[in-house]
Amino acid sequence: MDLEFSPADIAFREEARAFIAENYPAHLRAKADEGEELAKEDFLAWHRILAEKGWVAPAWPTQYGGPGWTTTQRYIWSEELARADTIPIMPFGINMVGPVIYTFGTAEQKARFLPRILSGDDWWCQGYSEPGAGSDLASLRTRAVRDGDHYIVNGQKTWTTLAQHADWGFFLVRTDPDAKQQEGISFLLIDMKTPGITVRPIITLGGEHEVNEVWLEDVRVPVENRIYEENKGWTCAKFLLAHERTGIAGVARSKRGVERIKTIARAEMDGDRPLIANAFFKRKIAELEMDLTALEFTELRTLASEAAGRGPGPESSLLKIKGTEIQQRLTELALEAVGHYGAPYFRGFPTGDNATPIGPDYAHRAAPTYFNGRKTSIYGGSNEIQRNIIAKMVLGL
Ligand SMILES: Cc1cc2nc3c(=O)[nH]c(=O)nc-3n(C[C@H](O)[C@H](O)[C@H](O)COP(=O)(O)OP(=O)(O)OC[C@H]3O[C@@H](n4cnc5c(N)ncnc54)[C@H](O)[C@@H]3O)c2cc1C
């Protein structure tokens, strides 16, 4: 694996950096700095700018609208986004259902859905988990019964991220209750405006409305909205999860997070010296940086094998575990660094509240970000489940 960037890669990095500097909306930076909850339009603003440039879906093949970047260019791009601290592009369309559609979908499905995913016209949500089916996803019970050229869907999904904004959802449903668990599941695309769908908020520890329950009651879904064969949806589901897990590692963003903690630790005092001079704190930062560097090289190895035509395999579980553990340690360290200033803050300080928050601005984000970060070792398949996958598929135990 060659870790030196070529002159062409360096030129690409300059181009990417300049594009972000010139085009990333200032109001998004201000909102993120203030720790304000981002609205649908905020996410879409950046999405649309990238879509117009043709850069919103770095991993997509060119025939479907990808930019045709090499693996190294994609890596550079993610580094530059993290360096500039941009808000993320929602993964449900671009990273999840898009690749499923262009890999398993029919020509009509590709023509119908892919352009609107790219443009941001359709916002997607992921309907996999159910109250009794999270880690044991294959035991899902949402039922789809064939009725002519429709399925009638009944059941409940949960933890559905940002479904309150969604135009479409991709759902795993049971189409054959008598088959072996994995063999009776189908992958359906459902218009979220279809009668019979109810989205109910779940408010999380950080005070945010990020996840939902989705109830489906006699929801009529055209058979043409099924991806791949009936009862073969598990193949699409697994393919999608491997892509989801690689993306979750978030190495570039964590590097930026380390820099942020160093900035805080330089400003915060520990007695009469900056916190960064405290040997215990310094050691924690150093350990994080070492683990992050090791993870970065593991990710680069995965990218190199992808570049050689091998898709993300079970080793993406390793990236998910280490990546999310590092993200959580970052939020813990940030909270430790701001100390008691972290205590009184909530994301989105109530509008009209005239109490002036005490403490420095960077303290606003520490507590809600810490609470929000607990999710990372759970979603995308919990880290315990990833360890099971590694034991079985990588170590052959
Ligand atoms: C913030 C957030 C957003 C999410 N967004 C979405 C979304 O958009 N769409 C979606 O479909 N889902 C989403 N999820 C759901 C997520 O995928 C599940 O929470 C996850 O798969 C775990 O399932 P569970 O919550 O049912 O926990 P359970 O499966 O009940 O697990 C409970 C605990 O037991 C452990 N455990 C379970 N089985 C085993 C085992 N065999 N070996 C060892 N340990 C085990 C787990 O690791 C966990 O610690 C989201 C979750 C969160 C927290």
The ligand as a Gaussian input file, in Angstrom:
#p B3LYP/6-31G(d) Opt

LIG

0 1
 C      -29.689000       6.827000      18.021000
 C      -30.073000       5.582000      17.291000
 C      -30.454000       5.666000      15.975000
 C      -30.884000       4.522000      15.299000
 N      -31.333000       4.659000      14.013000
 C      -31.897000       3.589000      13.403000
 C      -32.527000       3.740000      12.124000
 O      -32.553000       4.835000      11.526000
 N      -33.118000       2.674000      11.585000
 C      -33.117000       1.443000      12.186000
 O      -33.661000       0.503000      11.617000
 N      -32.538000       1.274000      13.393000
 C      -31.935000       2.314000      14.021000
 N      -31.362000       2.162000      15.262000
 C      -31.503000       0.873000      15.939000
 C      -30.225000       0.107000      16.156000
 O      -29.789000      -0.499000      14.973000
 C      -30.507000      -0.902000      17.279000
 O      -30.707000      -0.156000      18.467000
 C      -29.393000      -1.876000      17.466000
 O      -29.344000      -2.775000      16.394000
 C      -29.536000      -2.657000      18.803000
 O      -30.789000      -3.242000      18.909000
 P      -31.716000      -3.038000      20.199000
 O      -31.757000      -1.588000      20.513000
 O      -32.989000      -3.752000      19.955000
 O      -30.936000      -3.742000      21.401000
 P      -30.905000      -5.293000      21.726000
 O      -30.717000      -6.072000      20.472000
 O      -32.066000      -5.627000      22.572000
 O      -29.584000      -5.398000      22.583000
 C      -29.502000      -5.006000      23.943000
 C      -28.079000      -5.253000      24.440000
 O      -27.766000      -6.648000      24.369000
 C      -26.597000      -6.873000      23.585000
 N      -26.759000      -8.097000      22.786000
 C      -27.860000      -8.467000      22.084000
 N      -27.646000      -9.654000      21.461000
 C      -26.385000     -10.040000      21.778000
 C      -25.571000     -11.168000      21.428000
 N      -26.022000     -12.121000      20.622000
 N      -24.315000     -11.224000      21.940000
 C      -23.834000     -10.250000      22.748000
 N      -24.563000      -9.150000      23.114000
 C      -25.815000      -9.047000      22.637000
 C      -26.503000      -5.659000      22.664000
 O      -25.177000      -5.415000      22.280000
 C      -27.020000      -4.547000      23.580000
 O      -25.993000      -4.095000      24.421000
 C      -30.888000       3.266000      15.953000
 C      -30.469000       3.185000      17.285000
 C      -30.076000       4.316000      17.959000
 C      -29.662000       4.178000      19.392000

